[in-house]
């Protein structure tokens, strides 16, 4: 799933983003096809990303949380 926000920046960068996804071997399906996938029929309180590894006996590494912000938004939005 690719979620973007409508705006000038998206309109300018989307062709490059799609080209990079294509080059990386991305495959595309319709929303109807995606919703028909059995993985999305499963219910639970956690996300598919969290459920899938657990069902396969895998543990996802959780990065250490920092109390400091990752980016200084005020300096970026000038």
N, C-alpha and C positions, 0 to 999 in steps of 0.2 A: 504494500500500500504506500502510495506516495501522497502525502498531504502537504499542500502548499497554501500560502496565503495570497490572495489576489492583490496585486499591486505592481507598481512599476518595476521594482527590483525583481520580482518573480518573472515578469514578462521578459526581462532582459536576460536573466540567467537560466530560465527553463530549457531553452534549446541545448545549452552546454551540459546541463545536468542530465538531460535525456540521452545525449550523445555518450556521456561517460557511463551511464547505466547500460546502454546498448553495448558499448565496448567491453564492459565487464560481464556480459552474458545475461543480462536481465531478461526475464520472460514476462509477458504481460497477459493478463486474463481479464475478462469482463467482471464486473461486480457480481453478476449472477453466477458465473463460474466459481468465483472465490467463495461465495456464500454456500455453494453446494459442496465444498470440501468438507469431509467428515471432521477435520480438526476444529472447525468452527461450530460444529453441532454440540460439542462437549460443553458442559456447564460447570461452573465453579466460581469461587470468589477471586481466584487469581487469573492473571492474563495467560494467554496461549504461550507467550514467551517463557513464563515461569512454569507452566504445567508440562510442556513437552519434554524438557530435560529431566524433570522429576519422574515422569512416567518411564523414562529410559534408564533410570538409576544414576543420572548424572547430577552433579552439583555445580551450579554457576558461581563463579568467583564474584564477590561483591566488592567493588572498589571502596577504599577507605574514604569516609566522608570528611571533608574539611569544613571548619567553621568559617573560613574565608571564602568570599565569592570567587568563582572561577574567572569572571571577567569584571572589569570596572565599567559598568554600563554607562555611567555619567561621562566617562572620557570617550566612549565609543559614539555616543549620540550627540556630538557637538556639530 
